[in-house]
């Protein structure tokens, strides 16, 4: 597992990115795959995606290595007014 996520991690940034990938897989990806399998086995269509678009609102707020946080796609799926309470 170490080689998969960190490998030769020559710089602190590479080690950080590897650890973030590992934690993301543990907390989000693995359980999402399990749920998707249950839905598939029940005969339902399943679609799986990874959202990585960096919202423009996070410039200067989040570090550059952060792509998209958990839930960042909500504004893109439902529209910004949904999040602003304008619905």
C-alpha positions in Angstrom: 0.0 0.0 0.0 2.8 2.3 0.8 4.3 1.9 -2.7 0.9 2.5 -4.3 0.2 5.7 -2.6 3.6 7.2 -1.7 6.1 5.2 -3.8 9.3 7.1 -3.9 7.9 10.2 -2.3 10.9 12.4 -2.9 9.3 15.6 -1.6 7.0 16.4 1.2 4.4 17.4 -1.4 4.4 13.9 -2.9 4.1 12.3 0.5 1.2 14.7 1.4 -0.6 13.9 -1.9 -0.1 10.2 -1.4 -1.5 10.3 2.1 -4.5 12.4 1.0 -5.2 9.9 -1.8 -5.0 7.0 0.7 -7.3 8.8 3.2 -9.8 9.7 0.4 -10.0 6.1 -0.7 -10.5 4.8 2.9 -13.2 7.3 3.8 -15.0 7.8 0.5 -14.1 5.5 -2.4 -14.1 2.1 -0.7 -17.6 2.6 0.9 -19.0 4.1 -2.3 -17.9 1.1 -4.3 -19.6 -1.2 -1.8 -22.8 0.7 -2.0 -22.6 0.8 -5.8 -22.2 -3.0 -5.9 -25.3 -3.5 -3.7 -27.3 -1.3 -6.1 -25.9 -3.2 -9.1 -26.6 -6.6 -7.6 -30.2 -5.4 -7.0 -30.6 -4.8 -10.8 -30.3 -1.0 -10.8 -28.1 1.0 -13.1 -25.1 2.5 -11.3 -23.0 5.5 -12.3 -19.8 6.3 -10.5 -17.8 9.5 -10.9 -15.0 11.5 -9.3 -15.5 15.2 -9.2 -12.2 17.1 -9.4 -13.2 20.6 -10.7 -11.8 23.3 -8.5 -14.5 25.9 -7.8 -13.4 29.5 -8.4 -14.7 30.5 -5.0 -11.9 28.6 -3.2 -9.1 30.6 -4.8 -7.0 32.1 -2.0 -9.1 30.1 0.6 -7.9 26.6 0.0 -4.3 25.4 -0.8 -3.5 24.9 -4.5 -3.3 21.2 -4.1 -7.0 20.9 -3.1 -9.0 20.0 -6.2 -12.6 19.7 -4.9 -13.8 19.0 -1.4 -16.5 16.6 -0.5 -19.8 18.1 -1.6 -18.3 20.6 -4.0 -20.2 19.2 -6.9 -23.6 20.2 -5.4 -23.3 23.8 -6.7 -22.6 22.4 -10.2 -25.3 19.8 -10.1 -28.2 21.9 -8.6 -26.9 25.4 -9.3 -25.6 28.1 -7.0 -29.0 29.5 -6.0 -29.7 26.1 -4.4 -26.8 26.7 -2.0 -27.5 30.4 -1.4 -31.0 29.7 0.0 -32.7 31.4 -3.0 -34.9 28.5 -3.9 
